[in-house]
């Protein structure tokens, strides 16, 4: 029986982390914002659940353009139209295959144009930081 080798890019923090998947809308019409929320919560999550003990949706947020116009004080720093959405998931005992599947699934969906609103995307992960642990280390 051969043992599966863990990829070099996978570390212990990725197995139990906060996964953040952000997507950019190609189009902004009808129910795109809600459709994206449901797609990230259900469709994408179903693909990932095979490779973790738990993939728990935490929250969804819209991302918006922020004006950086130096010429107009009234506009600078104000949020504009939605440009995408971001979903956070709590992963428990995730395997490297989860991340491989995540990127393959997102790339395939983007390249096929299904869903039609899916443009570029980004993926981040974060190790949860507990206030008590951090403060006791000072």
C-alpha positions as a Python dict, from the first residue, in 0.01 Angstrom:
ca = {
    (1, 'X'): (0, 0, 0),
    (2, 'X'): (159, 329, -109),
    (3, 'X'): (119, 640, 98),
    (4, 'X'): (-2, 957, -75),
    (5, 'X'): (260, 1230, -52),
    (6, 'X'): (144, 1574, 59),
    (7, 'X'): (224, 1842, -203),
    (8, 'X'): (494, 2092, -109),
    (9, 'X'): (254, 2386, -140),
    (10, 'X'): (12, 2243, 120),
    (11, 'X'): (80, 2323, 483),
    (12, 'X'): (-101, 2240, 806),
    (13, 'X'): (-271, 2580, 825),
    (14, 'X'): (-456, 2513, 501),
    (15, 'X'): (-631, 2208, 647),
    (16, 'X'): (-813, 2416, 908),
    (17, 'X'): (-850, 2769, 785),
    (18, 'X'): (-1082, 3039, 666),
    (19, 'X'): (-1108, 3009, 287),
    (20, 'X'): (-1203, 3324, 98),
    (21, 'X'): (-1321, 3294, -262),
    (22, 'X'): (-1379, 3621, -443),
    (23, 'X'): (-1530, 3654, -787),
    (24, 'X'): (-1563, 3944, -1028),
    (25, 'X'): (-1879, 3991, -1231),
    (26, 'X'): (-1849, 4000, -1610),
    (27, 'X'): (-2191, 4158, -1621),
    (28, 'X'): (-2415, 4324, -1368),
    (29, 'X'): (-2779, 4272, -1449),
    (30, 'X'): (-3094, 4113, -1313),
    (31, 'X'): (-3017, 3888, -1016),
    (32, 'X'): (-2642, 3846, -1068),
    (33, 'X'): (-2553, 3937, -710),
    (34, 'X'): (-2798, 3690, -561),
    (35, 'X'): (-2717, 3421, -819),
    (36, 'X'): (-2348, 3455, -730),
    (37, 'X'): (-2423, 3420, -359),
    (38, 'X'): (-2623, 3103, -416),
    (39, 'X'): (-2363, 2961, -659),
    (40, 'X'): (-2079, 3018, -412),
    (41, 'X'): (-2282, 2886, -117),
    (42, 'X'): (-2423, 2575, -284),
    (43, 'X'): (-2268, 2481, -618),
    (44, 'X'): (-1905, 2555, -535),
    (45, 'X'): (-1934, 2423, -180),
    (46, 'X'): (-2071, 2088, -301),
    (47, 'X'): (-1757, 2046, -512),
    (48, 'X'): (-1534, 2107, -210),
    (49, 'X'): (-1718, 1905, 54),
    (50, 'X'): (-1580, 1579, -84),
    (51, 'X'): (-1231, 1679, 33),
    (52, 'X'): (-1289, 1810, 385),
    (53, 'X'): (-1459, 1702, 701),
    (54, 'X'): (-1653, 2028, 692),
    (55, 'X'): (-1691, 2327, 459),
    (56, 'X'): (-1900, 2573, 655),
    (57, 'X'): (-2024, 2891, 483),
    (58, 'X'): (-1958, 3190, 705),
    (59, 'X'): (-2057, 3502, 511),
    (60, 'X'): (-2106, 3660, 171),
    (61, 'X'): (-2020, 4018, 88),
    (62, 'X'): (-2041, 4228, -225),
    (63, 'X'): (-1728, 4407, -338),
    (64, 'X'): (-1759, 4753, -488),
    (65, 'X'): (-1545, 4990, -685),
    (66, 'X'): (-1398, 5274, -481),
    (67, 'X'): (-1327, 5603, -651),
    (68, 'X'): (-969, 5727, -633),
    (69, 'X'): (-1030, 6045, -830),
    (70, 'X'): (-801, 6314, -695),
    (71, 'X'): (-988, 6586, -883),
    (72, 'X'): (-1324, 6552, -707),
    (73, 'X'): (-1330, 6560, -326),
    (74, 'X'): (-1701, 6467, -322),
    (75, 'X'): (-1645, 6140, -510),
    (76, 'X'): (-1307, 6019, -379),
    (77, 'X'): (-1337, 5722, -143),
    (78, 'X'): (-1704, 5658, -218),
    (79, 'X'): (-1824, 5311, -310),
    (80, 'X'): (-1954, 5265, -660),
    (81, 'X'): (-2130, 4977, -834),
    (82, 'X'): (-2079, 4619, -727),
    (83, 'X'): (-1791, 4455, -907),
    (84, 'X'): (-1809, 4111, -749),
    (85, 'X'): (-1876, 3900, -445),
    (86, 'X'): (-1673, 3725, -180),
    (87, 'X'): (-1763, 3416, 20),
    (88, 'X'): (-1589, 3299, 336),
    (89, 'X'): (-1589, 2935, 441),
    (90, 'X'): (-1450, 2767, 750),
    (91, 'X'): (-1259, 2452, 650),
    (92, 'X'): (-1212, 2159, 884),
    (93, 'X'): (-958, 1888, 797),
    (94, 'X'): (-933, 1985, 431),
    (95, 'X'): (-713, 1779, 201),
    (96, 'X'): (-491, 1917, -77),
    (97, 'X'): (-745, 1787, -329),
    (98, 'X'): (-990, 2050, -206),
    (99, 'X'): (-766, 2331, -331),
    (100, 'X'): (-688, 2149, -657),
    (101, 'X'): (-1061, 2095, -716),
    (102, 'X'): (-1136, 2457, -626),
    (103, 'X'): (-903, 2599, -890),
    (104, 'X'): (-1002, 2344, -1156),
    (105, 'X'): (-1372, 2407, -1097),
    (106, 'X'): (-1337, 2787, -1105),
    (107, 'X'): (-1120, 2780, -1418),
    (108, 'X'): (-1357, 2545, -1597),
    (109, 'X'): (-1663, 2754, -1506),
    (110, 'X'): (-1489, 3076, -1614),
    (111, 'X'): (-1365, 2930, -1945),
    (112, 'X'): (-1701, 2774, -2033),
    (113, 'X'): (-1884, 3096, -1944),
    (114, 'X'): (-2119, 2911, -1710),
    (115, 'X'): (-2238, 3092, -1513),
    (116, 'X'): (-2229, 3377, -1764),
    (117, 'X'): (-2159, 3643, -1500),
    (118, 'X'): (-1840, 3476, -1371),
    (119, 'X'): (-1526, 3669, -1460),
    (120, 'X'): (-1194, 3655, -1281),
    (121, 'X'): (-1158, 3524, -929),
    (122, 'X'): (-916, 3513, -639),
    (123, 'X'): (-858, 3271, -353),
    (124, 'X'): (-715, 3351, -11),
    (125, 'X'): (-685, 3153, 306),
    (126, 'X'): (-635, 3273, 658),
    (127, 'X'): (-538, 3103, 977),
    (128, 'X'): (-792, 3199, 1242),
    (129, 'X'): (-633, 3414, 1511),
    (130, 'X'): (-771, 3390, 1861),
    (131, 'X'): (-746, 3709, 2065),
    (132, 'X'): (-661, 3530, 2390),
    (133, 'X'): (-373, 3340, 2229),
    (134, 'X'): (-229, 3653, 2070),
    (135, 'X'): (-259, 3865, 2384),
    (136, 'X'): (-101, 3598, 2605),
    (137, 'X'): (206, 3591, 2381),
    (138, 'X'): (287, 3960, 2444),
}
